Amino acid sequence: MSEYRLEHDSLGEVQVPADAYYGVQTQRAMENFHITGITMSHYPRLIEALAYVKHAASEANASLGLLDEEKHRAIARACEEIINGKLHDQFVVDIVQGGAGTSANMAANEIICNRALEFLGHEKGQYEYLHPLNDVNMSQSTNDVYPSALNIAVILELRELIDAMKYVQKAFARKGDEFVDILKMGRTQLQDAVPMTLGQEFHAWAVMIGEDVQRVDEAEDLVYEINMGATAIGTGLNAHPDYARTVTEKLVELTTLNLKQSPNLVEATQDTGVYVQLSGVLKRVAVKLSKICNDLRLLSSGPRCGLNEINLPPMQPGSSIMPGKVNPVIPEVVNQVAFAVIGNDVTVAMASEAGQLELNVMEPVIAYSVFQSVNMLRRACMTLANKCVLGITANPERCRELVENSIGLVTALNPFIGYEKAAEIAKEAMKTGGSVYQIVLDKGYLSQEELDDILKPENMVKPRYYK
């Protein structure tokens, strides 16, 4: 057998590996786009989504009498294989590509076509029997295929991100329950503030993440609107009058997603505002996760010369020169994920702004940035929960020691001894370095029994009535 087969397009002939399911346009794209080194095959959801779109288009064209039934069955069968995970290695084009996603669309057309040709009893490249453009791409343009597939893929990815966010949220809530009785000093501006419980601190982080689960849910709702049937610019040129409605219905049936046809296909084909919104929400998630990880690093600092209120699970030796040093590597890596997501948000904003007239050709870098953000955040959430949060332990004695020695303790005592006495104690503690707790006892302002009652965790976690 020959090592190559010859295929041609409007620019001429190109050698394609004989055993490849992709064709001439994919071969050209491979040669043109050496950008990220990351191919479409790294994004299985996008490949599945493209197959769903091609499957639905084939169904719609067949039902409208535009596509031969035998061809339709072969195309549908090839799409089903791809949806089930086969032939993904054939999607060899770099994820960032010129042409508004044309190379991605053509890769799908060619791979589906050549697999369908085999089902029809023909060789790869025998396009006289089934054509990647005339048949597989019938009634379509890259400009409605790629954005619609991108939306479907993002919905599927977001569902996994939401699951991961809920998982880490529950991990923090579980630790909040575990630490509910551990009194510690709260801090504002890195200075002693007022007492709280370690449980309150962890529960607050759980709530922060839970709020962002809702925000991601809301952003996801916007992604369900697709522009299938728009063809080139939204006018539906070269498509049957009933095609847009029919293909959307078929996509809903195939994906079981509540996809909706955009009310204005011209607008939908050029407007990528949904991704600006979504990327902004992903940035919000990243910022809040990073803030929480900063707190974990601070609270675990030490162990002898820092706060040392909590212990992060030791994951690996921390230094090549300092024996015994263990670093907070999991919060650190989540911080770095957050920085990347924030950078991706800038990319999405610039790429969305760069759209001109009836099409935004920058959608591939939008796709790359959003996929990267979603996937990194999902993995970061799971890593943070499993390798850090669930293994955190507390140092109750250290927490209590810091409360009793903190000047901030006088704020909690203020309702019981009055502002003047509290200020006096604070001043003396600052001057002598003495413990607020002990100074109050020494001056006889409160008994040890009274002090301990005031500082009970259950009396610190909610407003209290003072007589």
N, C-alpha and C positions, 0 to 999 in steps of 0.2 A: 504493500500500500504506500501511496505517496505520503510524505511527511506533512505536506501542505495541500490546501485546496485554494483555488483562485476565486475570489469574489470581487465584485465591482460595485461602485457607486458613481455618483455624478462627477467625482474627481478622478476616477480611473480604477485600475485593478490593484488589489492588495492580496498578499499571501496571508492566509489564516490557517493556524494549525488544524490538521485534518480532523482531529478528534474533539475540537472545541465546539461547544454549542453556540458560542457567540459568533458574530460575523464581522463584516468589513468595518462597520462604523464603530463597533466596540474596539476593534484592533487599532483603528486610528486614534481613538480616545486614549487607549493605553499608551500609545507613543507620544501623545500630546501633553498629557497631564501627569507629570511626576511632581506632585505637590506635597501632599501630606504623608505619602507612603501608606495611607490607610484606605483600603478599597471598600467598595460597597458591601462586600461579603462580611465585613465586620459589623454590619448593621442588619441583622436578619429580619427585624421588624419592617424595615423599609422594603426589603426584597419581597417579603410576604405581602405587604400592602400593594406593591406594584402588581403582583400576581392577582390579588383580589380585584384590582381595577381592570386588568386585562380580561379576567374571567367575566366580570360583570359586563364589560363592553361587548364581549363575544355573545353573552346571553342576550343582551339588548338588541344587538344587530341581527341575531338569528330570529328573535321574536318579531322583529319589524320586517322580516323577509329580505334582509340585506346580505346575509351571510349564509352560505351553503351549510346545511345541517351537519354533514360529515366533517367539514372543516371546523365548525363550531365545537363538535364533540372532541376533536383532537386538541384544539386549543384549550378547551376547558380541562381536559385530562392533564395536559402539560402544566397548566396553572395550579391544579390541585397538588401535583407533585412538588412544585416549588413552595406552595403554602405549607406543605408537610415537611419542608426542610431539605429537599433534594435540589441539586444543581446550584446551590448557593456559591460554591467555589468558582462558578463561571462568571460571577459578577465581579470582574477584575478591574473595573474603572475606578480611579481615585474618587473619593467622596466629594472632593472640591474640584469642580470642573467648570469650564466655560460653557456657554450655550444654554443657560437657564435650565439645566437638567436634561438636555437633549440626549447626552450620552447615556444617562441612566435609563431614559425611556427606550432608546434604541437597543441597549443591552437586553432589556426585558423583551422587547419585540423579537430580537434575533434568537435569544435562548429559548423562548417559548415556541417560536416558529420551528426551529431545528428539532426540538424534542417532538413537537406535533408531527413534523414530517416523518419521523421514525414510526410514530403510531399509524401513519397513513401508508407505511410500507416503502418510504423513499429514503434517500440519503440526505445527510446534512448538506445544505446549500442548494438543493434542487427547488429553488423558489418558484419555478414555473407551476408547481403543484400547490404550494401554499406560500404566501409572501409576507414578510415581516411588516411591511407597510400597508400594502393593499388589503390584507386580511387581519393580521393581529392588531394593527394600529387603526383599523377602520373606524371612522367617525370621531377620531381623537386627534389631539395635538399634545406635544410635550407640555404645553401651557395649561392644560387642564389635568393631564395624567399625573405629572410630577407633584403639583401642589396638593391634589386630592390624595395621592399615595402618602405624601408627607404628613398630611393631617391624620390619616388612619394610623400610620406608624407611631406618631407622637402620642395619640390617644392610648395605644397599647403600652407604650413606654411609661406614660404618666401613671397608669394604673399600678405598675410595678413600683414606681417611686412612692406613690401614696401608701402602698402596703409597707414599704421600708420605713417611711416616716412614722406610720402608726406603730411599727415595731419598736423603734427607738423611743417614741413617746411613752409607750407602756413600760419600757425599761427604766426610764427616769421616774415614772409614777410608782413603780415597784420599789425603787430605792427610797422614794419619798415616804412610802409607808414604813419601810424598814427603819428609817432615821427619824421617825416622828417625835421621839422622846429625847433627842440629843440637842441640848441647848448650845448655842454658839453665838458669836457676835456678828451681827450684820454690818455691812460697810457701805459707805457712800463716798465717792471720790478717793477710794483707797484709804479712807480714814475710818476709825471706829464710829459706828452709828448707834444702833440700839440692838438689844438681844433679839434673837429669833430662833427657830429650830432648823437643824440641817434638813429635816423633812420638808419644811416650807420652801427651802432653797431648791431642792430637787423637784418638788411638785410645781414650782413656778416654771422651771425649764420644761416640764412635761406640757404645761398649758401653752407655753410659747410655741412649741412644735405643733400642738393640736390646732392652734389658730392658723398655722400655715398649711396644715392639711386642708382646711376649709378654703384657703386662698387658692391652692393648687386645684382643688375641685372646681372652683368658680372659673378659673382660667381655662380648665379643660373643656368646660361647656361651650366656650367660644370656638373650639377647634372642630366641632361637629359639622360646621357649615362648609360645604365643598363646592367646587365649580365645574364638576363633570358636565360635559355638553357645551362648555364655553368654546371649545376648540382653540383657535389661535388667539383671539383677543376678547372673547366673550360674546361675539355675535352669533356663534353657532354655525358658522360657515362650514359646508360639507357634511353636516349632520342632519338626520331626519328630524322633522319638527317635534316628534314625540321622543326623540332619543334622550335628551337631558333628563326628563322625568323618568323614563324607563331605566336608564343605566343607574340612576340614583336608587331607585327601588330595588334593583338587582343587587347593588352594593350593600344595601341594608340587609337583604336576605342572606347574603354570603357572609358578611362580617358580624351580623347580629348587633351592630352598632346603630345608634339612633342618628344616622347621618341625615343632613338636610341640604337640599339644593339652595344655593344662594339666591336671594330674590333679585339680585342684579349681577349677572355674570361678567359684565364689563368691569364693574368695580372689583369683584372678587378676584379677577385674573391679575390685577395690578397691585392690589392692596395687601400688604403683609403685616398690617397692624396687629393682627392676632398674635404674631410671634414676638412683637415688641412687648405686648401685654404679658404674654406667658414668660418670656425671658426675664422681665422685671420681677415677676413673682418668684422665679427660680433664684434670682439674685437675693430677694428678700429671705428665702429659705436659707441660702448660703450665709448671709450676713448673721442671721440669728444662730445658726449652728456654730459659726465661728466664734461668736460672742460667748456661747455656752462653753466651748472648748477653751477659750481664754480663761474663763472662770475655773474650770477644772484644773488647768495648769497652775493657776495661782493658789487654789485651795490645797493642792497637793505639793506645793513647793517646799523644799527642804532637802532631806527630812529633818535636819537639825537646825538649819538657819533660815527656814521659811515658815509659812503658816502651818503646814503639816496637819490640817484638820481632817483630810481624807487621804486614803492611799489608793492610787491607781494600780491595777494589776500589772506586775512587771512583765513586759513582753520580750525584752531583749537587752543584753548589756549595752550601756549607753556611751561608752567611751573606749577609745583605743589607748588612752594614756592614763585615765583616772579609774583605778580598780574599784569595782563595787558600785559605780555610778549607773543609775537606771533613769532613763529619760521618759517623758510623757509622749511617746512617739505616736500614739493613736490620735490624741487631740491635735498634735502637730500636723499630721497628714490631713486631717479634716480641715484645719485652717488653710492648708495649701489648696485643697479642693475648692474651698470658698473663694480664694483669690482667682482661681481659673474660671469659675462660674461668673464672677464679677467682670472679668475680662471678656468672656463670651457675650455677656449682655451688651457691652460696648460694641462688639462686632455686629450683633444682631441689629442694634439701633442704626449703625452706619450703613449696613447692607440694606435695611428696609428703606432708609432715606434715599439710597442711591437708585431706587427704581425710577425708570423714566417712561413717561407716557403710558402705553397700554400693557406693559409687562415689567416685572421686576426680575432681571436676569441674575440677580445675586442670591437667589434662593438656595443654591447648593451650599454656600457658606453659612447661611441661616440654618439649614438642616444640620450641617456638621456641628455648629455651635450649640444648637438646642439639644441634639442627641448627646453630645459630650457632656453638657451640663446635667441633663437628666440622668444619664448613666453614672456619672461620677458621684452625684448626690445620692443616688440609690445605694451605690456601693459604700459610700462614706457613712450613711445612716446604719447600714448593717454592720459595718466594721466597728463603728463607735459603740453600738449596742453590745455586740458579742465580745469584742476584745477590750472593752473599757468599762462601760457603765455597769453592766451586770456583775462585774467583778470588783467594783469599788467597795472598800470598807472604810469605816469611820474611826476616828481617834477621839472618843468621847471625853477622856480626861483632858486632852489637849484643848478641845473645844471649850470645856468648862473653865479651865485655867485662864484662857484668853478672855472669857467673859468676866471672870472675877477680878482680873487685873486691868480690865479696860476702863478708861475714863468714861467711855460711852455708857457704862452701867448706871451712871448717875441719872441719865434720862429716864430709865425705867423706875428709879427710886423717887423721882421728882414728885409724883402725886402723894407719896407717903410721908416725905420729910420736908417738902416745900422747896421752892426754887433757891432761896438764899442758902439754906444748908447744903443743898446739892451743889451749888456753885462753890461753896467753901470747901467741900470734900474734893471736888474736881481740882481746885487750885492746889490743895495740899498733896493730892496724889501726883500731880504733875511736878511739884517741887521736890517731893521726897522719893518719888518712884514707888511709893507704897501702893498696896492693893485697895481699891475702892471698897471692896467687901470688908476688908479688915478694918479700915478707917471708920466705917459706919459702926462696926461692932465696938471698936475702941471708944468712940465718942458716945456710945449708948443711944444712938438715934433709933436703932432697931435691934431687936434680939436676933440671934441666929435663926431661931424658929421662924420669925417673921420674914427675915431675908430669904431663907430657903423657900418659903411659901411663895413669895413674890417671884422668885426665879424658877419656879416649877415650869417645865415646858408647857403644860396645859394652860398655865396662866399667862403665857407669853405669846400665844398664837392667835389671840383674838382680843377685841376690845373688852375692857373690864370696868365694872361700875365701882367707883370709889366713894366711900362715905366721907 
